[in-house]
């Protein structure tokens, strides 16, 4: 396609015609030869013919444009229904109920209900964003979770007391067998067999009889016993543990506290960033809505001028080319209006996203465009105030503190630990023995209890000492890694400091430039309005043509747009300056200011003398 356009370009043909002439001019003289040589206009007619052919080729390539008839000269293209619905004016003001936060895990459902367009002020939008924004809510949850972590780790300073209990039922079968007798080990008369001296047995009258029976604990060779047992055991008590000496405990708690401070500083910085995002989105919505009004007014003006041009054309006072030019201008301005409508619909949705509104509510800018108040600080004062108590920098400092404390915690793993422990409890058991059968000459009859019940208690107290003296350099390397991370955080502090300065200086200089541009834009609007009035009167009286009128109208539109952009830029750059200096609370439970100006804050809050 590009090669075809190059082949069809009139510039190529003109260059091709001029090259032979230029060659002859270099050979003969420095003056180009006349197009009309030989007393005719053959060369000029041939150029016109080639130009007509190239225009026909270009028209075929791009598709022929529709002919302009008298009946459709004032017709406007039909706008998409979705675009018109997205640009409906606000039905009413956004209420507290309309901005109720939806469940975070919900998804929109298809309903027959149309979306409601609600007007919202900038202050109200910021308040809603501070309440509903999901990213800000994540910060709040992180702070609450880290606070619980600090409280949990602080419990290490107190002893732990636990209650333990155990109940167990059991059944077992066991066989006891002895291949040798137990009377040859010198255990005494209780283990001697019958007739062996010394030996004794107790008769019914309690008199000692020597050698009459086996000793009560005598087990003959090959004697044994099989029996089944069942019952239950239980125990319960209290146990106490207390770390008397733990060098890692305090660094661990302080590390968690430093991380909590880090999250709190990040929360304050997120508030600053969110106010800027909401302000920029709101100002962009105001800009888009004003551009729609400007583009709509331009199209209405085009229709009026086009009607006048059509009347003048029918009266024979202006040529047909003026009507065609004015129709082309109308079509171009209608395209700009359609794009402005699309931009406004997108700007509404961008603000909706930051406010996290329900799916059936669309915000519309309720405030008129007004200039922000004058910035009260110089550039040097702004820089000093931006660096002082800056939550973005303080968050990095809290990170460094946490890493330093983590080093102490890791190094404490090589230090001794001393703990106190104590416990007290009781136990009880019941065991029944049954299905007894003897093996050989039997065994263990004197110790056999058909039903045994046991109860008792125990207590213990002591000290536990632990000192790791070697772990293959694991602790040393862990401390080294944390030290390197701390150094990296220092570099991050320097980079963030420079970034803050660049953002603030850029916002400050652009703010001053926007104020200066606004003065020029206002002057340009006044001059362009008068010029357009004069051009319109001159055109109607035939003193100028449509080209001058179109140029003057374009200048007027551009001056209106430039004034609008300069006004919005003043407010946007003011919000960018606030992003670096606006005092914000670190505690999620504290009230967040929604009137975003520095005029309401004292010098102490701005950290200025």
Number of C-alpha atoms within 10 A of each C-alpha: 7 7 8 11 13 11 13 19 17 19 12 12 15 13 12 11 13 14 11 11 17 17 12 15 14 12 9 10 11 10 11 14 13 9 12 11 10 8 6 10 11 12 14 12 11 11 15 12 11 17 18 13 14 18 14 13 16 16 12 11 12 8 9 10 8 6 8 11 8 8 7 9 19 16 11 12 9 6 10 9 9 10 15 14 13 19 21 14 13 17 11 13 16 22 12 9 7 14 18 14 16 14 8 7 5 7 8 9 7 5 7 6 7 9 14 19 22 19 20 22 17 21 17 17 25 28 19 22 26 23 17 19 19 17 15 20 15 12 19 18 14 16 24 15 13 20 17 14 16 19 14 12 16 16 12 16 15 11 15 13 14 11 12 13 12 10 12 10 12 10 12 10 13 10 13 14 18 17 12 12 16 17 21 11 9 10 12 14 21 17 24 28 25 17 14 17 12 15 22 24 19 14 11 7 6 8 10 13 12 16 18 16 17 21 24 19 20 23 25 21 17 15 20 21 20 17 16 15 17 15 17 15 17 15 17 16 17 15 18 15 19 18 18 15 15 16 19 20 18 16 19 22 22 19 24 23 21 24 23 25 25 25 26 26 27 22 28 25 24 20 25 22 17 20 25 23 21 26 23 20 22 27 25 23 24 23 24 24 22 19 23 22 15 18 23 19 15 21 22 15 14 22 19 13 21 22 17 15 24 24 14 20 16 12 9 10 14 19 15 14 13 18 23 17 15 23 23 13 18 24 18 12 20 20 15 18 21 18 17 22 24 18 20 24 24 16 23 24 19 19 26 21 18 21 23 20 21 17 14 13 18 24 26 30 24 18 14 10 15 10 13 16 12 13 17 11 13 9 14 10 14 23 18 15 20 25 18 15 16 20 28 22 23 20 24 22 21 22 23 25 21 25 24 19 22 23 24 20 22 22 17 18 17 18 15 14 18 15 16 16 17 15 18 16 17 15 17 15 17 15 18 15 18 14 9 16 14 17 16 15 12 20 24 16 14 10 9 13 12 11 13 12 13 10 12 10 12 10 12 10 12 10 13 13 10 11 11 11 10 9 10 8 9 11 18 14 13 14 20 14 13 20 17 12 16 21 13 12 19 16 13 15 19 13 11 15 16 12 12 20 17 13 14 23 17 14 23 21 13 17 24 15 15 23 19 13 19 21 13 15 23 18 13 18 20 13 14 21 18 13 16 20 14 13 22 22 13 15 21 17 12 13 10 14 18 23 14 15 22 18 12 21 23 17 19 22 18 16 22 21 19 19 22 21 20 23 24 23 25 26 22 25 24 25 27 24 24 23 25 25 25 24 24 20 18 20 16 17 8 9 9 18 17 15 13 20 18 20 12 10 11 10 12 8 15 19 16 13 6
